[in-house]
Structures are given as C-alpha cells and as structure tokens.
C-alpha cells in the first residue's frame, strides 16, 4: 500500500490543552506504514499505534491507549497530518 511520510524531523512544544502542562513533540519520518505515538517520557518508550482499534475515550478529546499506555488529544495532530497526505 502507498504511504507518505515526512521529509525531515520537526519539533513542536507548547501547553497541553487539557492538562496545562508543557508538552514537547517530535514528528519523525518513518519507513513503516502507519502513524505511531512514542511516549518518550516513560520508561521503555512505549509505542501507541494511531489506529481506531486503540481509541479508549472520546470525551473532550480522543485518547488512544495500547498495553496500558495512553496519549490524549490526538485528533488535531492526526487531522493536520491527514490533510497533508501524511500516512506514516
């Protein structure tokens, strides 16, 4: 299947919408199909696939969860990537 990835690494930082905490994100190109979130702030840097099978909650934000680890408010970033044609 055809997939499109980022050309280079891009970093973002700001204040979490619901947590009010400082958030840092690094968007990186991938040779593999599919978008994943890596929780670099946790031991072992667990990975959460951006897949509808992992939607845990949708109240006020979309929370993805995989093997007990979650990431919240993913919908805006995923929508922006999708609108640019980024699939991996």
PyMOL Python script that loads the backbone (N, CA, C, O; Angstrom):
from pymol import cmd

cmd.read_pdbstr("""\
ATOM      1  N   UNK A   1       0.839  -1.184   0.000  1.00  0.00           N
ATOM      2  CA  UNK A   1       0.000   0.000   0.000  1.00  0.00           C
ATOM      3  C   UNK A   1       0.882   1.244   0.000  1.00  0.00           C
ATOM      4  O   UNK A   1       1.917   1.271   0.666  1.00  0.00           O
ATOM      5  N   UNK A   2       0.484   2.256  -0.731  1.00  0.00           N
ATOM      6  CA  UNK A   2       1.205   3.513  -0.809  1.00  0.00           C
ATOM      7  C   UNK A   2       1.116   4.256   0.524  1.00  0.00           C
ATOM      8  O   UNK A   2       0.052   4.331   1.139  1.00  0.00           O
ATOM      9  N   UNK A   3       2.249   4.802   0.956  1.00  0.00           N
ATOM     10  CA  UNK A   3       2.209   5.671   2.127  1.00  0.00           C
ATOM     11  C   UNK A   3       3.143   6.850   1.912  1.00  0.00           C
ATOM     12  O   UNK A   3       4.098   6.783   1.139  1.00  0.00           O
ATOM     13  N   UNK A   4       2.838   7.929   2.619  1.00  0.00           N
ATOM     14  CA  UNK A   4       3.599   9.171   2.503  1.00  0.00           C
ATOM     15  C   UNK A   4       4.062   9.560   3.903  1.00  0.00           C
ATOM     16  O   UNK A   4       3.274   9.554   4.849  1.00  0.00           O
ATOM     17  N   UNK A   5       5.344   9.899   4.028  1.00  0.00           N
ATOM     18  CA  UNK A   5       5.884  10.259   5.330  1.00  0.00           C
ATOM     19  C   UNK A   5       6.457  11.675   5.285  1.00  0.00           C
ATOM     20  O   UNK A   5       6.469  12.313   4.232  1.00  0.00           O
ATOM     21  N   UNK A   6       6.919  12.149   6.407  1.00  0.00           N
ATOM     22  CA  UNK A   6       7.545  13.468   6.495  1.00  0.00           C
ATOM     23  C   UNK A   6       8.919  13.442   5.843  1.00  0.00           C
ATOM     24  O   UNK A   6       9.557  12.392   5.765  1.00  0.00           O
ATOM     25  N   UNK A   7       9.368  14.589   5.381  1.00  0.00           N
ATOM     26  CA  UNK A   7      10.679  14.678   4.749  1.00  0.00           C
ATOM     27  C   UNK A   7      11.793  14.798   5.781  1.00  0.00           C
ATOM     28  O   UNK A   7      12.895  14.291   5.571  1.00  0.00           O
ATOM     29  N   UNK A   8      11.505  15.476   6.904  1.00  0.00           N
ATOM     30  CA  UNK A   8      12.526  15.672   7.924  1.00  0.00           C
ATOM     31  C   UNK A   8      11.886  15.716   9.311  1.00  0.00           C
ATOM     32  O   UNK A   8      10.664  15.800   9.434  1.00  0.00           O
ATOM     33  N   UNK A   9      12.708  15.660  10.340  1.00  0.00           N
ATOM     34  CA  UNK A   9      12.247  15.740  11.723  1.00  0.00           C
ATOM     35  C   UNK A   9      11.777  17.158  12.023  1.00  0.00           C
ATOM     36  O   UNK A   9      12.422  18.135  11.642  1.00  0.00           O
ATOM     37  N   UNK A  10      10.640  17.252  12.715  1.00  0.00           N
ATOM     38  CA  UNK A  10      10.078  18.536  13.115  1.00  0.00           C
ATOM     39  C   UNK A  10       9.722  18.462  14.594  1.00  0.00           C
ATOM     40  O   UNK A  10       9.135  17.477  15.041  1.00  0.00           O
ATOM     41  N   UNK A  11      10.070  19.484  15.349  1.00  0.00           N
ATOM     42  CA  UNK A  11       9.762  19.514  16.777  1.00  0.00           C
ATOM     43  C   UNK A  11       8.716  20.579  17.068  1.00  0.00           C
ATOM     44  O   UNK A  11       8.695  21.641  16.445  1.00  0.00           O
ATOM     45  N   UNK A  12       7.859  20.276  18.019  1.00  0.00           N
ATOM     46  CA  UNK A  12       6.813  21.194  18.464  1.00  0.00           C
ATOM     47  C   UNK A  12       6.811  21.226  19.978  1.00  0.00           C
ATOM     48  O   UNK A  12       7.170  20.238  20.618  1.00  0.00           O
ATOM     49  N   UNK A  13       6.416  22.337  20.559  1.00  0.00           N
ATOM     50  CA  UNK A  13       6.240  22.397  22.006  1.00  0.00           C
ATOM     51  C   UNK A  13       5.187  23.438  22.324  1.00  0.00           C
ATOM     52  O   UNK A  13       4.963  24.376  21.559  1.00  0.00           O
ATOM     53  N   UNK A  14       4.546  23.256  23.463  1.00  0.00           N
ATOM     54  CA  UNK A  14       3.502  24.175  23.885  1.00  0.00           C
ATOM     55  C   UNK A  14       2.862  23.680  25.163  1.00  0.00           C
ATOM     56  O   UNK A  14       3.390  22.802  25.845  1.00  0.00           O
ATOM     57  N   UNK A  15       1.712  24.260  25.477  1.00  0.00           N
ATOM     58  CA  UNK A  15       0.990  23.908  26.685  1.00  0.00           C
ATOM     59  C   UNK A  15      -0.141  22.953  26.322  1.00  0.00           C
ATOM     60  O   UNK A  15      -0.912  23.219  25.399  1.00  0.00           O
ATOM     61  N   UNK A  16      -0.239  21.840  27.047  1.00  0.00           N
ATOM     62  CA  UNK A  16      -1.297  20.858  26.811  1.00  0.00           C
ATOM     63  C   UNK A  16      -2.666  21.482  27.009  1.00  0.00           C
ATOM     64  O   UNK A  16      -2.904  22.157  28.011  1.00  0.00           O
ATOM     65  N   UNK A  17      -3.565  21.263  26.063  1.00  0.00           N
ATOM     66  CA  UNK A  17      -4.894  21.866  26.069  1.00  0.00           C
ATOM     67  C   UNK A  17      -5.667  21.558  27.337  1.00  0.00           C
ATOM     68  O   UNK A  17      -6.246  22.465  27.934  1.00  0.00           O
ATOM     69  N   UNK A  18      -5.693  20.308  27.763  1.00  0.00           N
ATOM     70  CA  UNK A  18      -6.473  19.919  28.941  1.00  0.00           C
ATOM     71  C   UNK A  18      -5.639  19.797  30.206  1.00  0.00           C
ATOM     72  O   UNK A  18      -6.158  19.981  31.307  1.00  0.00           O
ATOM     73  N   UNK A  19      -4.346  19.488  30.065  1.00  0.00           N
ATOM     74  CA  UNK A  19      -3.504  19.302  31.254  1.00  0.00           C
ATOM     75  C   UNK A  19      -2.883  20.602  31.746  1.00  0.00           C
ATOM     76  O   UNK A  19      -2.607  20.748  32.937  1.00  0.00           O
ATOM     77  N   UNK A  20      -2.662  21.546  30.834  1.00  0.00           N
ATOM     78  CA  UNK A  20      -1.981  22.783  31.200  1.00  0.00           C
ATOM     79  C   UNK A  20      -0.486  22.595  31.395  1.00  0.00           C
ATOM     80  O   UNK A  20       0.210  23.533  31.785  1.00  0.00           O
ATOM     81  N   UNK A  21       0.016  21.399  31.131  1.00  0.00           N
ATOM     82  CA  UNK A  21       1.433  21.103  31.306  1.00  0.00           C
ATOM     83  C   UNK A  21       2.207  21.335  30.010  1.00  0.00           C
ATOM     84  O   UNK A  21       1.641  21.289  28.918  1.00  0.00           O
ATOM     85  N   UNK A  22       3.507  21.582  30.147  1.00  0.00           N
ATOM     86  CA  UNK A  22       4.373  21.729  28.982  1.00  0.00           C
ATOM     87  C   UNK A  22       4.429  20.420  28.211  1.00  0.00           C
ATOM     88  O   UNK A  22       4.634  19.359  28.800  1.00  0.00           O
ATOM     89  N   UNK A  23       4.249  20.489  26.903  1.00  0.00           N
ATOM     90  CA  UNK A  23       4.255  19.303  26.049  1.00  0.00           C
ATOM     91  C   UNK A  23       5.279  19.504  24.942  1.00  0.00           C
ATOM     92  O   UNK A  23       5.342  20.571  24.330  1.00  0.00           O
ATOM     93  N   UNK A  24       6.074  18.480  24.688  1.00  0.00           N
ATOM     94  CA  UNK A  24       7.046  18.509  23.603  1.00  0.00           C
ATOM     95  C   UNK A  24       6.746  17.338  22.679  1.00  0.00           C
ATOM     96  O   UNK A  24       6.507  16.220  23.137  1.00  0.00           O
ATOM     97  N   UNK A  25       6.759  17.599  21.382  1.00  0.00           N
ATOM     98  CA  UNK A  25       6.505  16.544  20.402  1.00  0.00           C
ATOM     99  C   UNK A  25       7.553  16.620  19.310  1.00  0.00           C
ATOM    100  O   UNK A  25       7.987  17.702  18.913  1.00  0.00           O
ATOM    101  N   UNK A  26       7.945  15.468  18.839  1.00  0.00           N
ATOM    102  CA  UNK A  26       8.910  15.369  17.750  1.00  0.00           C
ATOM    103  C   UNK A  26       8.270  14.506  16.666  1.00  0.00           C
ATOM    104  O   UNK A  26       7.973  13.335  16.900  1.00  0.00           O
ATOM    105  N   UNK A  27       8.061  15.071  15.498  1.00  0.00           N
ATOM    106  CA  UNK A  27       7.484  14.336  14.379  1.00  0.00           C
ATOM    107  C   UNK A  27       8.629  13.869  13.506  1.00  0.00           C
ATOM    108  O   UNK A  27       9.465  14.663  13.077  1.00  0.00           O
ATOM    109  N   UNK A  28       8.659  12.556  13.245  1.00  0.00           N
ATOM    110  CA  UNK A  28       9.793  11.980  12.519  1.00  0.00           C
ATOM    111  C   UNK A  28       9.322  11.156  11.328  1.00  0.00           C
ATOM    112  O   UNK A  28       8.263  10.531  11.381  1.00  0.00           O
ATOM    113  N   UNK A  29      10.111  11.156  10.247  1.00  0.00           N
ATOM    114  CA  UNK A  29       9.786  10.308   9.096  1.00  0.00           C
ATOM    115  C   UNK A  29       9.817   8.834   9.490  1.00  0.00           C
ATOM    116  O   UNK A  29      10.491   8.446  10.445  1.00  0.00           O
ATOM    117  N   UNK A  30       9.076   8.022   8.739  1.00  0.00           N
ATOM    118  CA  UNK A  30       9.035   6.594   9.022  1.00  0.00           C
ATOM    119  C   UNK A  30       9.116   5.784   7.737  1.00  0.00           C
ATOM    120  O   UNK A  30       8.524   6.147   6.721  1.00  0.00           O
ATOM    121  N   UNK A  31       9.852   4.692   7.795  1.00  0.00           N
ATOM    122  CA  UNK A  31       9.922   3.774   6.658  1.00  0.00           C
ATOM    123  C   UNK A  31       8.758   2.791   6.698  1.00  0.00           C
ATOM    124  O   UNK A  31       8.463   2.131   5.701  1.00  0.00           O
ATOM    125  N   UNK A  32       8.098   2.694   7.848  1.00  0.00           N
ATOM    126  CA  UNK A  32       6.986   1.761   8.035  1.00  0.00           C
ATOM    127  C   UNK A  32       5.653   2.471   7.807  1.00  0.00           C
ATOM    128  O   UNK A  32       5.527   3.653   8.125  1.00  0.00           O
ATOM    129  N   UNK A  33       4.664   1.777   7.266  1.00  0.00           N
ATOM    130  CA  UNK A  33       3.338   2.393   7.121  1.00  0.00           C
ATOM    131  C   UNK A  33       2.664   2.567   8.472  1.00  0.00           C
ATOM    132  O   UNK A  33       2.879   1.769   9.384  1.00  0.00           O
ATOM    133  N   UNK A  34       1.866   3.586   8.600  1.00  0.00           N
ATOM    134  CA  UNK A  34       1.117   3.842   9.823  1.00  0.00           C
ATOM    135  C   UNK A  34       1.790   4.855  10.723  1.00  0.00           C
ATOM    136  O   UNK A  34       3.016   4.944  10.787  1.00  0.00           O
ATOM    137  N   UNK A  35       0.962   5.616  11.417  1.00  0.00           N
ATOM    138  CA  UNK A  35       1.432   6.629  12.366  1.00  0.00           C
ATOM    139  C   UNK A  35       1.420   6.027  13.762  1.00  0.00           C
ATOM    140  O   UNK A  35       0.465   5.348  14.140  1.00  0.00           O
ATOM    141  N   UNK A  36       2.472   6.272  14.525  1.00  0.00           N
ATOM    142  CA  UNK A  36       2.549   5.800  15.915  1.00  0.00           C
ATOM    143  C   UNK A  36       2.978   6.956  16.812  1.00  0.00           C
ATOM    144  O   UNK A  36       3.702   7.858  16.391  1.00  0.00           O
ATOM    145  N   UNK A  37       2.517   6.904  18.048  1.00  0.00           N
ATOM    146  CA  UNK A  37       2.961   7.834  19.082  1.00  0.00           C
ATOM    147  C   UNK A  37       3.919   7.082  19.980  1.00  0.00           C
ATOM    148  O   UNK A  37       3.617   5.968  20.408  1.00  0.00           O
ATOM    149  N   UNK A  38       5.070   7.669  20.274  1.00  0.00           N
ATOM    150  CA  UNK A  38       6.038   7.084  21.190  1.00  0.00           C
ATOM    151  C   UNK A  38       6.077   7.946  22.438  1.00  0.00           C
ATOM    152  O   UNK A  38       6.342   9.145  22.354  1.00  0.00           O
ATOM    153  N   UNK A  39       5.819   7.356  23.591  1.00  0.00           N
ATOM    154  CA  UNK A  39       5.852   8.077  24.864  1.00  0.00           C
ATOM    155  C   UNK A  39       7.284   8.089  25.377  1.00  0.00           C
ATOM    156  O   UNK A  39       7.658   7.259  26.207  1.00  0.00           O
ATOM    157  N   UNK A  40       8.084   9.027  24.887  1.00  0.00           N
ATOM    158  CA  UNK A  40       9.492   9.129  25.262  1.00  0.00           C
ATOM    159  C   UNK A  40       9.673   9.540  26.718  1.00  0.00           C
ATOM    160  O   UNK A  40      10.774   9.439  27.260  1.00  0.00           O
ATOM    161  N   UNK A  41       8.590  10.007  27.360  1.00  0.00           N
ATOM    162  CA  UNK A  41       8.655  10.406  28.764  1.00  0.00           C
ATOM    163  C   UNK A  41       8.481   9.236  29.721  1.00  0.00           C
ATOM    164  O   UNK A  41       8.589   9.406  30.936  1.00  0.00           O
ATOM    165  N   UNK A  42       8.213   8.046  29.183  1.00  0.00           N
ATOM    166  CA  UNK A  42       8.005   6.863  30.028  1.00  0.00           C
ATOM    167  C   UNK A  42       9.120   5.846  29.827  1.00  0.00           C
ATOM    168  O   UNK A  42       9.714   5.781  28.751  1.00  0.00           O
ATOM    169  N   UNK A  43       9.411   5.045  30.861  1.00  0.00           N
ATOM    170  CA  UNK A  43      10.436   4.010  30.726  1.00  0.00           C
ATOM    171  C   UNK A  43      10.107   3.054  29.579  1.00  0.00           C
ATOM    172  O   UNK A  43       8.959   2.641  29.410  1.00  0.00           O
ATOM    173  N   UNK A  44      11.110   2.716  28.810  1.00  0.00           N
ATOM    174  CA  UNK A  44      10.923   1.805  27.687  1.00  0.00           C
ATOM    175  C   UNK A  44      10.357   2.471  26.446  1.00  0.00           C
ATOM    176  O   UNK A  44      10.258   1.838  25.394  1.00  0.00           O
ATOM    177  N   UNK A  45       9.987   3.729  26.553  1.00  0.00           N
ATOM    178  CA  UNK A  45       9.425   4.494  25.436  1.00  0.00           C
ATOM    179  C   UNK A  45       8.350   3.706  24.678  1.00  0.00           C
ATOM    180  O   UNK A  45       8.512   3.400  23.497  1.00  0.00           O
ATOM    181  N   UNK A  46       7.245   3.378  25.374  1.00  0.00           N
ATOM    182  CA  UNK A  46       6.201   2.570  24.736  1.00  0.00           C
ATOM    183  C   UNK A  46       5.579   3.259  23.522  1.00  0.00           C
ATOM    184  O   UNK A  46       5.511   4.485  23.444  1.00  0.00           O
ATOM    185  N   UNK A  47       5.132   2.440  22.586  1.00  0.00           N
ATOM    186  CA  UNK A  47       4.557   2.924  21.334  1.00  0.00           C
ATOM    187  C   UNK A  47       3.055   2.675  21.335  1.00  0.00           C
ATOM    188  O   UNK A  47       2.588   1.619  21.763  1.00  0.00           O
ATOM    189  N   UNK A  48       2.302   3.663  20.848  1.00  0.00           N
ATOM    190  CA  UNK A  48       0.852   3.562  20.728  1.00  0.00           C
ATOM    191  C   UNK A  48       0.495   3.787  19.258  1.00  0.00           C
ATOM    192  O   UNK A  48       0.656   4.898  18.754  1.00  0.00           O
ATOM    193  N   UNK A  49       0.016   2.762  18.566  1.00  0.00           N
ATOM    194  CA  UNK A  49      -0.373   2.934  17.167  1.00  0.00           C
ATOM    195  C   UNK A  49      -1.586   3.852  17.041  1.00  0.00           C
ATOM    196  O   UNK A  49      -2.523   3.759  17.834  1.00  0.00           O
ATOM    197  N   UNK A  50      -1.569   4.730  16.055  1.00  0.00           N
ATOM    198  CA  UNK A  50      -2.709   5.607  15.778  1.00  0.00           C
ATOM    199  C   UNK A  50      -3.686   4.811  14.911  1.00  0.00           C
ATOM    200  O   UNK A  50      -3.689   4.914  13.684  1.00  0.00           O
ATOM    201  N   UNK A  51      -4.498   4.031  15.578  1.00  0.00           N
ATOM    202  CA  UNK A  51      -5.408   3.111  14.914  1.00  0.00           C
ATOM    203  C   UNK A  51      -6.747   3.140  15.663  1.00  0.00           C
ATOM    204  O   UNK A  51      -6.762   3.216  16.892  1.00  0.00           O
ATOM    205  N   UNK A  52      -7.850   3.082  14.947  1.00  0.00           N
ATOM    206  CA  UNK A  52      -9.153   3.169  15.610  1.00  0.00           C
ATOM    207  C   UNK A  52      -9.364   2.048  16.625  1.00  0.00           C
ATOM    208  O   UNK A  52     -10.172   2.200  17.541  1.00  0.00           O
ATOM    209  N   UNK A  53      -8.667   0.943  16.486  1.00  0.00           N
ATOM    210  CA  UNK A  53      -8.781  -0.142  17.454  1.00  0.00           C
ATOM    211  C   UNK A  53      -8.286   0.277  18.846  1.00  0.00           C
ATOM    212  O   UNK A  53      -8.625  -0.361  19.842  1.00  0.00           O
ATOM    213  N   UNK A  54      -7.495   1.335  18.914  1.00  0.00           N
ATOM    214  CA  UNK A  54      -6.891   1.766  20.176  1.00  0.00           C
ATOM    215  C   UNK A  54      -7.546   3.016  20.759  1.00  0.00           C
ATOM    216  O   UNK A  54      -7.017   3.616  21.694  1.00  0.00           O
ATOM    217  N   UNK A  55      -8.700   3.412  20.208  1.00  0.00           N
ATOM    218  CA  UNK A  55      -9.427   4.550  20.780  1.00  0.00           C
ATOM    219  C   UNK A  55     -10.027   4.106  22.104  1.00  0.00           C
ATOM    220  O   UNK A  55     -10.847   3.188  22.152  1.00  0.00           O
ATOM    221  N   UNK A  56      -9.609   4.768  23.182  1.00  0.00           N
ATOM    222  CA  UNK A  56     -10.070   4.401  24.520  1.00  0.00           C
ATOM    223  C   UNK A  56     -11.194   5.322  25.003  1.00  0.00           C
ATOM    224  O   UNK A  56     -12.125   4.873  25.673  1.00  0.00           O
ATOM    225  N   UNK A  57     -11.104   6.603  24.664  1.00  0.00           N
ATOM    226  CA  UNK A  57     -12.102   7.587  25.094  1.00  0.00           C
ATOM    227  C   UNK A  57     -12.216   8.676  24.040  1.00  0.00           C
ATOM    228  O   UNK A  57     -11.279   8.945  23.289  1.00  0.00           O
ATOM    229  N   UNK A  58     -13.398   9.297  24.005  1.00  0.00           N
ATOM    230  CA  UNK A  58     -13.607  10.415  23.069  1.00  0.00           C
ATOM    231  C   UNK A  58     -14.321  11.584  23.730  1.00  0.00           C
ATOM    232  O   UNK A  58     -14.861  12.442  23.031  1.00  0.00           O
ATOM    233  N   UNK A  59     -14.340  11.642  25.060  1.00  0.00           N
ATOM    234  CA  UNK A  59     -14.967  12.751  25.768  1.00  0.00           C
ATOM    235  C   UNK A  59     -13.975  13.906  25.857  1.00  0.00           C
ATOM    236  O   UNK A  59     -12.939  13.779  26.510  1.00  0.00           O
ATOM    237  N   UNK A  60     -14.273  15.011  25.222  1.00  0.00           N
ATOM    238  CA  UNK A  60     -13.448  16.233  25.187  1.00  0.00           C
ATOM    239  C   UNK A  60     -12.141  16.079  24.412  1.00  0.00           C
ATOM    240  O   UNK A  60     -11.486  17.080  24.121  1.00  0.00           O
ATOM    241  N   UNK A  61     -11.751  14.873  24.078  1.00  0.00           N
ATOM    242  CA  UNK A  61     -10.510  14.631  23.331  1.00  0.00           C
ATOM    243  C   UNK A  61     -10.471  13.162  22.932  1.00  0.00           C
ATOM    244  O   UNK A  61     -11.131  12.325  23.547  1.00  0.00           O
ATOM    245  N   UNK A  62      -9.703  12.861  21.911  1.00  0.00           N
ATOM    246  CA  UNK A  62      -9.521  11.460  21.520  1.00  0.00           C
ATOM    247  C   UNK A  62      -8.295  10.917  22.238  1.00  0.00           C
ATOM    248  O   UNK A  62      -7.188  11.431  22.080  1.00  0.00           O
ATOM    249  N   UNK A  63      -8.508   9.874  23.025  1.00  0.00           N
ATOM    250  CA  UNK A  63      -7.430   9.224  23.757  1.00  0.00           C
ATOM    251  C   UNK A  63      -7.172   7.863  23.135  1.00  0.00           C
ATOM    252  O   UNK A  63      -8.078   7.037  23.019  1.00  0.00           O
ATOM    253  N   UNK A  64      -5.928   7.641  22.737  1.00  0.00           N
ATOM    254  CA  UNK A  64      -5.508   6.343  22.227  1.00  0.00           C
ATOM    255  C   UNK A  64      -4.799   5.613  23.354  1.00  0.00           C
ATOM    256  O   UNK A  64      -4.031   6.217  24.103  1.00  0.00           O
ATOM    257  N   UNK A  65      -5.053   4.314  23.477  1.00  0.00           N
ATOM    258  CA  UNK A  65      -4.423   3.522  24.531  1.00  0.00           C
ATOM    259  C   UNK A  65      -4.002   2.171  23.978  1.00  0.00           C
ATOM    260  O   UNK A  65      -4.733   1.533  23.221  1.00  0.00           O
ATOM    261  N   UNK A  66      -2.800   1.747  24.376  1.00  0.00           N
ATOM    262  CA  UNK A  66      -2.269   0.459  23.935  1.00  0.00           C
ATOM    263  C   UNK A  66      -1.407  -0.113  25.042  1.00  0.00           C
ATOM    264  O   UNK A  66      -0.474   0.537  25.513  1.00  0.00           O
ATOM    265  N   UNK A  67      -1.718  -1.313  25.451  1.00  0.00           N
ATOM    266  CA  UNK A  67      -0.983  -2.016  26.510  1.00  0.00           C
ATOM    267  C   UNK A  67      -0.838  -1.165  27.767  1.00  0.00           C
ATOM    268  O   UNK A  67       0.231  -1.118  28.375  1.00  0.00           O
ATOM    269  N   UNK A  68      -1.931  -0.489  28.151  1.00  0.00           N
ATOM    270  CA  UNK A  68      -1.958   0.280  29.393  1.00  0.00           C
ATOM    271  C   UNK A  68      -1.345   1.664  29.328  1.00  0.00           C
ATOM    272  O   UNK A  68      -1.307   2.365  30.340  1.00  0.00           O
ATOM    273  N   UNK A  69      -0.860   2.079  28.160  1.00  0.00           N
ATOM    274  CA  UNK A  69      -0.237   3.398  27.997  1.00  0.00           C
ATOM    275  C   UNK A  69      -1.128   4.224  27.070  1.00  0.00           C
ATOM    276  O   UNK A  69      -1.640   3.707  26.077  1.00  0.00           O
ATOM    277  N   UNK A  70      -1.314   5.511  27.393  1.00  0.00           N
ATOM    278  CA  UNK A  70      -2.215   6.325  26.580  1.00  0.00           C
ATOM    279  C   UNK A  70      -1.588   7.652  26.170  1.00  0.00           C
ATOM    280  O   UNK A  70      -0.595   8.111  26.736  1.00  0.00           O
ATOM    281  N   UNK A  71      -2.211   8.239  25.169  1.00  0.00           N
ATOM    282  CA  UNK A  71      -1.873   9.574  24.701  1.00  0.00           C
ATOM    283  C   UNK A  71      -3.201  10.247  24.344  1.00  0.00           C
ATOM    284  O   UNK A  71      -4.056   9.643  23.695  1.00  0.00           O
ATOM    285  N   UNK A  72      -3.366  11.509  24.776  1.00  0.00           N
ATOM    286  CA  UNK A  72      -4.647  12.189  24.611  1.00  0.00           C
ATOM    287  C   UNK A  72      -4.563  13.385  23.677  1.00  0.00           C
ATOM    288  O   UNK A  72      -3.485  13.896  23.372  1.00  0.00           O
ATOM    289  N   UNK A  73      -5.731  13.810  23.239  1.00  0.00           N
ATOM    290  CA  UNK A  73      -5.920  14.962  22.359  1.00  0.00           C
ATOM    291  C   UNK A  73      -5.113  14.782  21.068  1.00  0.00           C
ATOM    292  O   UNK A  73      -4.372  15.669  20.645  1.00  0.00           O
ATOM    293  N   UNK A  74      -5.279  13.635  20.474  1.00  0.00           N
ATOM    294  CA  UNK A  74      -4.543  13.287  19.260  1.00  0.00           C
ATOM    295  C   UNK A  74      -5.239  13.749  17.981  1.00  0.00           C
ATOM    296  O   UNK A  74      -4.620  13.802  16.919  1.00  0.00           O
ATOM    297  N   UNK A  75      -6.519  14.080  18.083  1.00  0.00           N
ATOM    298  CA  UNK A  75      -7.322  14.309  16.886  1.00  0.00           C
ATOM    299  C   UNK A  75      -6.859  15.484  16.033  1.00  0.00           C
ATOM    300  O   UNK A  75      -6.945  15.410  14.808  1.00  0.00           O
ATOM    301  N   UNK A  76      -6.379  16.547  16.628  1.00  0.00           N
ATOM    302  CA  UNK A  76      -5.966  17.720  15.840  1.00  0.00           C
ATOM    303  C   UNK A  76      -4.683  17.440  15.052  1.00  0.00           C
ATOM    304  O   UNK A  76      -4.582  17.790  13.876  1.00  0.00           O
ATOM    305  N   UNK A  77      -3.723  16.820  15.695  1.00  0.00           N
ATOM    306  CA  UNK A  77      -2.481  16.476  15.002  1.00  0.00           C
ATOM    307  C   UNK A  77      -2.749  15.468  13.891  1.00  0.00           C
ATOM    308  O   UNK A  77      -2.243  15.618  12.779  1.00  0.00           O
ATOM    309  N   UNK A  78      -3.538  14.447  14.188  1.00  0.00           N
ATOM    310  CA  UNK A  78      -3.840  13.436  13.177  1.00  0.00           C
ATOM    311  C   UNK A  78      -4.609  14.039  11.997  1.00  0.00           C
ATOM    312  O   UNK A  78      -4.363  13.674  10.847  1.00  0.00           O
ATOM    313  N   UNK A  79      -5.531  14.953  12.275  1.00  0.00           N
ATOM    314  CA  UNK A  79      -6.284  15.609  11.198  1.00  0.00           C
ATOM    315  C   UNK A  79      -5.362  16.464  10.334  1.00  0.00           C
ATOM    316  O   UNK A  79      -5.491  16.477   9.110  1.00  0.00           O
ATOM    317  N   UNK A  80      -4.436  17.174  10.967  1.00  0.00           N
ATOM    318  CA  UNK A  80      -3.492  18.005  10.205  1.00  0.00           C
ATOM    319  C   UNK A  80      -2.598  17.133   9.322  1.00  0.00           C
ATOM    320  O   UNK A  80      -2.370  17.456   8.156  1.00  0.00           O
ATOM    321  N   UNK A  81      -2.094  16.035   9.876  1.00  0.00           N
ATOM    322  CA  UNK A  81      -1.254  15.132   9.079  1.00  0.00           C
ATOM    323  C   UNK A  81      -2.053  14.536   7.922  1.00  0.00           C
ATOM    324  O   UNK A  81      -1.560  14.459   6.797  1.00  0.00           O
ATOM    325  N   UNK A  82      -3.288  14.113   8.203  1.00  0.00           N
ATOM    326  CA  UNK A  82      -4.134  13.522   7.166  1.00  0.00           C
ATOM    327  C   UNK A  82      -4.388  14.533   6.045  1.00  0.00           C
ATOM    328  O   UNK A  82      -4.344  14.182   4.866  1.00  0.00           O
ATOM    329  N   UNK A  83      -4.656  15.794   6.418  1.00  0.00           N
ATOM    330  CA  UNK A  83      -4.950  16.817   5.403  1.00  0.00           C
ATOM    331  C   UNK A  83      -3.747  17.084   4.509  1.00  0.00           C
ATOM    332  O   UNK A  83      -3.907  17.538   3.376  1.00  0.00           O
ATOM    333  N   UNK A  84      -2.548  16.807   5.005  1.00  0.00           N
ATOM    334  CA  UNK A  84      -1.320  16.972   4.224  1.00  0.00           C
ATOM    335  C   UNK A  84      -0.939  15.688   3.479  1.00  0.00           C
ATOM    336  O   UNK A  84       0.054  15.657   2.752  1.00  0.00           O
ATOM    337  N   UNK A  85      -1.731  14.636   3.665  1.00  0.00           N
ATOM    338  CA  UNK A  85      -1.459  13.380   2.983  1.00  0.00           C
ATOM    339  C   UNK A  85      -0.452  12.503   3.681  1.00  0.00           C
ATOM    340  O   UNK A  85      -0.006  11.508   3.110  1.00  0.00           O
ATOM    341  N   UNK A  86      -0.076  12.844   4.917  1.00  0.00           N
ATOM    342  CA  UNK A  86       0.907  12.050   5.665  1.00  0.00           C
ATOM    343  C   UNK A  86       0.194  10.834   6.249  1.00  0.00           C
ATOM    344  O   UNK A  86      -0.787  10.966   6.982  1.00  0.00           O
ATOM    345  N   UNK A  87       0.705   9.643   5.911  1.00  0.00           N
ATOM    346  CA  UNK A  87       0.099   8.404   6.393  1.00  0.00           C
ATOM    347  C   UNK A  87       1.078   7.554   7.188  1.00  0.00           C
ATOM    348  O   UNK A  87       0.699   6.504   7.709  1.00  0.00           O
ATOM    349  N   UNK A  88       2.319   7.984   7.290  1.00  0.00           N
ATOM    350  CA  UNK A  88       3.319   7.223   8.047  1.00  0.00           C
ATOM    351  C   UNK A  88       4.366   8.155   8.620  1.00  0.00           C
ATOM    352  O   UNK A  88       5.295   7.703   9.290  1.00  0.00           O
TER     353      UNK A  88
END
""", "prot")
cmd.dss("prot")
cmd.show_as("cartoon", "prot")
cmd.util.cbc("prot")
cmd.orient("prot")
